[in-house]
């Protein structure tokens, strides 16, 4: 299987826009005991055993992505490479994935995370993500030739869903980008998605540890949710929710975020009931 993974990476993975992330998943599979077995020896029960072990510490979505890659490897080996193998992953139950998130990140949480970070780039790119709603992969791939500070727009020629998108730059976004102005052809941020994701995770962990120590020192109860479960992608979620609360309709939001349907957009838009109540009161008073 290790040889098959190497061939898959060199012929299939390299053609994907998410090649970097997939190479990481391949490296995980290479570390398993299955990697040392012939492809036609691998049994569904062995794959299921790994699935269950991973689910003890990882999110269902992460485990599902790993299984999906292995399944595709077997299909490529069978259909394209002509190897006489069956796909054992087909007989393995996938974990249920619930992508909906109601977690909102507060300004104070973000401030503490950035204060705990040792990455100067994260301290710039995270506030920009909150100010634009752009994905991390879009920001790290941005180039100055696609940024027009005068017109207050930023263009992404290739996004996650395979299309281009131009987003408006708010005053906050302009204030972040203006001091960084670079040359045409240069990247806005000379970093990778992986390095920024790692920096974010480490900063959240440090911020939480600092918070817990301060609570113990002050003799106050430690919150179970404060600075817990924060993902970089929550900044995009938070931007979308805030813009909805400020009055942008679903079509205006989708033009900025790039969501193709309102169902997908709804996953990222979680309005506070108290804000909706205030808006209803205002509309009723006006009526």
C-alpha positions, -999 to 999 in steps of 0.1 A, spaced: 0 0 0 29 23 7 40 20 -30 5 26 -42 2 58 -20 35 71 -35 22 65 -70 -12 80 -62 5 111 -47 27 115 -78 -1 111 -104 -34 120 -88 -28 142 -58 -5 166 -77 -33 175 -100 -56 187 -72 -59 222 -58 -59 207 -23 -27 188 -30 -10 201 1 -37 190 25 -41 156 7 -3 149 10 -7 153 47 -35 126 47 -13 104 26 15 107 52 -9 96 79 -18 64 59 19 57 53 24 56 91 -3 29 96 4 -9 97 -17 -13 66 9 6 46 32 -24 49 7 -49 35 -1 -58 -1 -32 -40 -14 -51 -73 -19 -44 -84 17 -61 -54 33 -95 -64 49 -125 -41 57 -122 -51 94 -87 -37 95 -98 -4 80 -127 -3 105 -104 -9 134 -83 21 124 -115 41 119 -126 34 155 -92 42 169 -91 75 151 -126 84 162 -115 84 199 -95 116 193 -105 130 159 -136 146 145 -158 124 122 -152 147 93 -114 142 96 -118 104 97 -142 104 68 -117 124 47 -90 98 54 -113 69 44 -124 87 13 -88 91 1 -81 54 7 -112 44 -11 -102 65 -41 -68 50 -41 -83 15 -44 -106 27 -72 -77 42 -91 -56 11 -86 -84 -11 -99 -97 10 -128 -67 29 -140 -37 8 -130 -54 -25 -138 -46 -42 -105 -67 -72 -95 -79 -57 -62 -112 -50 -45 -120 -19 -25 -122 -28 12 -133 7 22 -167 1 4 -177 -23 32 -166 1 60 -193 23 76 -184 60 74 -189 80 106 -218 104 107 -206 140 99 -224 170 113 -208 201 98 -232 226 113 -216 249 138 -233 274 161 -200 284 177 -194 322 176 -160 337 183 -160 369 203 -136 399 198 -121 392 233 -114 356 224 -97 366 192 -77 392 210 -65 367 235 -56 341 208 -36 366 189 -19 379 220 -8 343 227 4 337 191 41 338 182 33 343 145 33 379 133 15 368 101 -13 352 120 -18 384 139 -25 401 105 -42 373 85 -68 364 112 -82 399 116 -83 401 78 -103 368 76 -128 383 101 -130 415 81 -135 398 47 -151 364 53 -124 349 30 -112 313 35 -77 308 48 -66 291 15 -79 322 -4 -59 346 17 -26 327 17 -29 324 -21 -37 361 -27 -14 382 -48 -10 420 -49 -20 421 -86 -54 410 -75 -58 436 -49 -71 471 -58 -70 493 -27 -84 523 -46 -114 504 -59 -116 486 -25 -118 451 -39 -98 418 -38 -100 392 -64 -96 354 -60 -91 338 -94 -97 303 -81 -117 294 -50 -127 262 -32 -158 257 -54 -138 261 -86 -149 296 -96 -134 331 -93 -148 357 -68 -142 394 -62 -150 406 -27 -154 442 -14 -129 455 11 -144 471 42 -126 500 60 -113 474 85 -99 453 57 -83 483 40 -67 493 73 -51 459 75 -40 456 39 -28 492 33 4 490 54 13 458 37 12 470 1 36 451 -21 47 447 -57 26 433 -85 34 396 -88 42 392 -51 21 372 -27 3 392 0 13 366 26 43 344 21 30 315 42 11 283 37 -24 273 49 -8 245 70 16 268 88 -12 293 96 -36 265 108 -8 251 130 0 286 144 -37 291 152 -41 258 170 -10 265 191 -22 301 199 -56 288 210 -40 262 233 -17 288 248 -45 313 254 -66 286 271 -38 275 293 -31 311 303 -68 317 310 -70 285 332 -39 296 352 -54 331 358 -87 315 370 -69 293 395 -48 322 407 -79 344 411 -100 316 426 -127 319 400 -146 291 382 -131 280 349 -155 282 320 -159 250 299 -165 269 267 -142 300 268 -114 296 243 -125 260 236 -132 246 201 -121 276 182 -111 270 145 -96 295 121 -126 288 98 -149 302 126 -136 337 115 -155 332 82 -185 320 101 -184 350 124 -180 375 95 -211 360 78 -232 360 109 -222 396 118 -230 409 83 -264 391 84 -271 408 118 -261 442 103 -287 438 75 -271 422 45 -295 398 28 -287 363 17 -280 373 -19 -256 400 -8 -239 377 16 -235 349 -10 -219 374 -34 -192 381 -8 -187 346 6 -192 326 -26 -217 302 -13 -236 286 -42 -269 280 -24 -287 294 6 -286 260 24 -248 261 25 -249 298 36 -273 290 64 -247 267 80 -225 297 86 -252 322 95 -262 319 131 -282 349 143 -285 357 180 -322 354 191 -318 385 212 -307 405 181 -336 392 161 -360 401 189 -346 437 189 -350 439 151 -386 426 154 -394 452 181 -379 479 158 -400 468 128 -431 466 149 -426 501 164 -420 515 129 -452 499 116 
